């Protein structure tokens, strides 16, 4: 199992009473799976991802179990966390511009991690990034490596971020609203990239989204999150027809649709 979250509970600690945020989350992602986590803003989707990577400090109290490719993250020391984050799992964030240094060229930003953390020779790192930029659908990848983030569109930058995430050859990808800021056509292209990488590389992916139609179309399973608690889990193909929980039904009812005009 690439990701096995069991009974995850998270509270933020302050001088006042602890504030419970996550209440017994259970999520599993295995090789070749694309698993969705859906819910409205503030439901705890991104918090679950950040907790899985242990990105919170002493302000957060975590209970339960988070196993990433067999490694227990709860209670792990700093060296173990660094190894898992650098070798096993990659995070694709919602805002690609926020994930890239605006004053560094694309090629320099993406190769630095391979050289400094993974010990690759710079020429080998540049070759890998060049190949990946082409693999994720960027035209003229050599030119893109010399450009700055402001010279690329949002869809192109998302491809750059995906290439960076794949460059370390992770086994698990956590995609946090990675397509929500994109137009429909670009969104479909990015999803196709994810699906191809899962199929060809045998990755697993946890896909965070508020788009129920998208989750139902692409995910093997969908967990519905409300106020830090999973209220329903469904196969992606059964998300709309099989929903039983009132909250899931309310989300489906609120999801925008295109109605056909009467002929």
FENRA-V539656 format. One line per field, one symbol per residue. phi: phi as a letter, one per 20 degrees, with the letter a starting at -180 (. if undefined). psi: psi as a letter, one per 20 degrees, with the letter a starting at -180 (. if undefined). burial: I if it has 9 or more other C-alpha atoms within 8 Angstrom, else O. A space follows every 10 residues. Layout:
BEGIN
phi->???
psi->???
burial->???
END
This chain:
BEGIN
phi->.fccdclfcc cedbfefgdf ddcmfcbccd gndcdeccrf gnfoffffff ffeleeeffd ddcoccddln efefnfefff fffffeddcc ddefdfffed ffddfgfffe egffffedmf fgfffffffg fffffenefl gffffeeegf edffffffff ffgffefelf eccdddlfcf edffffgfff fffgfffffe dmfdbddebd effffffdef cceedclmcf eaccfgfdge edfcfgffff fffeffcdef ffe
psi->phpnpplppp qppahaqqop gpnlpopppr pjqopqoqrr pjijghhggh hhjliqbiip ppqbpopoki pphoiqrhgg gggghhhgqq porgohhiiq pijqqggggh hgghghgikq qghhghgggg ghhhhjjpql hhghhirqhi iqrghghhhg hgghhihjlr hppoonlijh jqrgghghgg ghgghghggh ikrqpoopqj ohggghhiqg qpppppljpo iqpqqgijgg hiphphgghh gghipqqopp qp.
burial->IIIIIIIIII IIIOOOOOOI IIIIIIIIII IIIIIIIIIO OOIIIOOIII IIIIOOOOOI IIIIIIIIOO OIIIOOOOOO IOIIIIIIII IIIIOIIOOI IIOIIIIIII IIIIIOOOOI OOOOIIOIII IIIIOIOIOO IOOIIIIIIO OIOIOIIIII IIIIIIIIOI IIIIIIIIII OIOOOIIOOI IOIOIOIIIO OIIIIIIIII IIOOIIOOII IIIIIIIIII IIIIIIIIIO OOIOOOOIIO IIOOIOOOOO OOO
END
